[in-house]
Each structure stands twice: as C-alpha cells, then as structure tokens.
C-alpha cells in the first residue's frame, strides 16, 4: 500500500495529532488528549509543559497507555487497508458487529467489545458511515437490547452494557427519524425502563433523562403520559436535579418534557418538582452554565395548579429565591419569569407578599425598571410594584 493511499484510509481517530501518522503506541495525558508515545516524549523532553492540542498546563506530566485505542487500531489493521476505502467493506464490518450483538452465542464480554467499537465509530465517522448505521437498523437493535430483555439481575457487567448501549443510542438518534421511547409503549419494556432508572448508575439515569427529553414531540405524548403516571420515576428524576451540574441540567430537561403533557403536572408537583427546581435555581449563581430560564418556565407551567402555588409559598426559601432572580442583568428572560411568578403568588397569598417585601423585592424591582430590560418586563415589574404597594397600604404592617 503506497503512502498516499495510507493517508487517505487512516481514520482521523487513529492519527497522532503531532506526527499525523498512525499511532504505534498511543498514550494519554492528564488533559485526556492521546498522542503517540515517541512524539509526546520528544515534546516533553524539549521542555514543553503544556498539552500540544489544548495548550493546557500539565499539572501531571505522566502518560498512560491507551489500551482501548490500541485494540481498535489492531482490529482495523486486521481488516486490511481497504476498510475505509470501499462502502461495502464498511457495511460488512458494521454488519459483523451487529451479528455479534444479535447472536445468542456471543458472550457478554464480546458484546461489550462490539459496543465499544460502535461507540467510537459513531463518534468519529462521516455522514456516510452514520448512514450505514441507519441502513443496518442499529438503533432499533440497541433499543431492543436495552429495553426488550426482561432480566431483572443487573450485574456490574450488565450495567456497563446498558451504559454503553444507551450512549450509542443517543449518538445515533440524530441520524434517524425514529422516536426512541415509542418502544416502551409495551408494558414489559416500560417496566424495564423503570427498573433501569431505579437500579442504574448515574450515567444510565442521565442517558434515560436524555431519552425522556427526546419525547417532547406530539407523537410521543402517550409515552410521556405513561412515564408521568409513575410517582417513583418522577421522584427519581427530581432527586437528580439536586446532583452535580451536568446531571441536574439533563434532569431539568426531562422534567420540562414531562411537563409539556398537562396531565403530568399534578403528579410532578406531588413528586416534589417545585422543591427540586427551587433548589436548582438557588444554586445557579455558582454555575457557569445553567438552565435557570427553562426551570422558571417549568414553574410558570405548574402554577396553573393550586398545589404548585402552595408548594412554592410553603418552600422555606422559595419566595426569596424568586426575588433574587428579579434583577438579572445577564438574563432578562429569568427576570421576566420571576416577576410574572411573583405577581401570581403575591396576588393570591398575603404571606408571599410579606416574604417578598422582606427579601427586598421593592429594591429589586426599582433596579430592574432602571435597567435596559425590555418593555414587556418593565410593564410586568410596574404592575407587581403597584400590587405590592396597594396591598401594603390595605394591610399595614402590624407594630
């Protein structure tokens, strides 16, 4: 094989970022970037203390062998130089992986290895390769492998299989028009979904939340309704809201998808959605990226229910949290939502008015009116200010 053909056929994933040649001995730095051992050792020996790709300072100069990538390269080399040169070879390779997943003779270990390769291929390959996944119906197969088996014994290896399979499903979703959770309309598959959410690790639950987020389309309303009928599932999702930033963000998105079905809203309130969302919003100031605007929209949707209003007013720092969101220079959408929500609560609850005033809402509203916020926000702010002042006169503070 000549040099030109080699360069054409080497997948991007298999090239060292420094030498641009096929990895001989791939090793990974503390930044997560992988290089050929000889290339990175020369870089470090020259006195460079940064990662060549990210330019991050290396707090730990040690290098770790990347055995997974080494294994994938070995497998690719065994297929011969034409793997990436012809469409039929690509399809044959993917078909072989699919056969491994489908075959009852395949061990769990072999299936895990096949899934690892699928995860890497779905990440790195061009649109043609992804169309091959579609052509071979990989997504329906993976959905069936995850939700179609009624095994209740989820060992560590089984959980790893579910984790990787769900990761592959999420990567393949953009290339098909399939609504993934329509498969769980079947009672047995729905039960498996619930079991995975109950016993799954954080990554499994996060992936399941991503799938719920994909059910917001009208054609999946029935599935949303089915999920919303499970009090235990809703409680599990609400609990995720209080975890680390990435997990809480996807949990908020899942709640938003479920909230789009009106019949789910009462169940969400009963499952503690108001408490969870207020906790999330109150912590948004310490996060660089957050979904506070979406969280506020969820609250507005839930406030059509008296139970949601009461849950918000009864929350120990619910009103105070909303008051802090009134004057948000960097996020006018949050300001408008906060003013709208407080208007509803202060109109219906005297205690909400007292707490809002005690939390400094009058000052916040004045700051907001002097800012560059939109006309709609200012109109709502004036109306809330008028409401608070009139109620303050009607119900003077007791000495």
C-alpha positions, 0 to 999 in steps of 0.5 A, a space after each residue: 500500500 503506497 503512502 498516499 493511499 495510507 493517508 487517505 484510509 487512516 481514520 482521523 481517530 487513529 492519527 497522532 495529532 503531532 506526527 499525523 501518522 498512525 499511532 504505534 503506541 498511543 498514550 494519554 495525558 492528564 488533559 485526556 488528549 492521546 498522542 503517540 508515545 515517541 512524539 509526546 516524549 520528544 515534546 516533553 523532553 524539549 521542555 514543553 509543559 503544556 498539552 500540544 492540542 489544548 495548550 493546557 498546563 500539565 499539572 501531571 506530566 505522566 502518560 498512560 497507555 491507551 489500551 482501548 485505542 490500541 485494540 481498535 487500531 489492531 482490529 482495523 489493521 486486521 481488516 486490511 487497508 481497504 476498510 475505509 476505502 470501499 462502502 461495502 467493506 464498511 457495511 460488512 464490518 458494521 454488519 459483523 458487529 451487529 451479528 455479534 450483538 444479535 447472536 445468542 452465542 456471543 458472550 457478554 464480554 464480546 458484546 461489550 467489545 462490539 459496543 465499544 467499537 460502535 461507540 467510537 465509530 459513531 463518534 468519529 465517522 462521516 455522514 456516510 458511515 452514520 448512514 450505514 448505521 441507519 441502513 443496518 437498523 442499529 438503533 432499533 437493535 440497541 433499543 431492543 437490547 436495552 429495553 426488550 430483555 426482561 432480566 431483572 439481575 443487573 450485574 456490574 457487567 450488565 450495567 456497563 452494557 446498558 451504559 454503553 448501549 444507551 450512549 450509542 443510542 443517543 449518538 445515533 438518534 440524530 441520524 434517524 427519524 425514529 422516536 426512541 421511547 415509542 418502544 416502551 409503549 409495551 408494558 414489559 419494556 416500560 417496566 424495564 425502563 423503570 427498573 433501569 432508572 431505579 437500579 442504574 448508575 448515574 450515567 444510565 439515569 442521565 442517558 434515560 433523562 436524555 431519552 425522556 427529553 427526546 419525547 417532547 414531540 406530539 407523537 410521543 405524548 402517550 409515552 410521556 403520559 405513561 412515564 408521568 403516571 409513575 410517582 417513583 420515576 418522577 421522584 427519581 428524576 427530581 432527586 437528580 436535579 439536586 446532583 452535580 451540574 451536568 446531571 441536574 441540567 439533563 434532569 431539568 430537561 426531562 422534567 420540562 418534557 414531562 411537563 409539556 403533557 398537562 396531565 403530568 403536572 399534578 403528579 410532578 408537583 406531588 413528586 416534589 418538582 417545585 422543591 427540586 427546581 427551587 433548589 436548582 435555581 438557588 444554586 445557579 449563581 455558582 454555575 457557569 452554565 445553567 438552565 435557570 430560564 427553562 426551570 422558571 418556565 417549568 414553574 410558570 407551567 405548574 402554577 396553573 395548579 393550586 398545589 404548585 402555588 402552595 408548594 412554592 409559598 410553603 418552600 422555606 426559601 422559595 419566595 426569596 429565591 424568586 426575588 433574587 432572580 428579579 434583577 438579572 442583568 445577564 438574563 432578562 428572560 429569568 427576570 421576566 419569569 420571576 416577576 410574572 411568578 411573583 405577581 401570581 403568588 403575591 396576588 393570591 397569598 398575603 404571606 408571599 407578599 410579606 416574604 417578598 417585601 422582606 427579601 427586598 423585592 421593592 429594591 429589586 424591582 426599582 433596579 430592574 425598571 432602571 435597567 435596559 430590560 425590555 418593555 414587556 418586563 418593565 410593564 410586568 415589574 410596574 404592575 407587581 410594584 403597584 400590587 405590592 404597594 396597594 396591598 401594603 397600604 390595605 394591610 399595614 404592617 402590624 407594630 
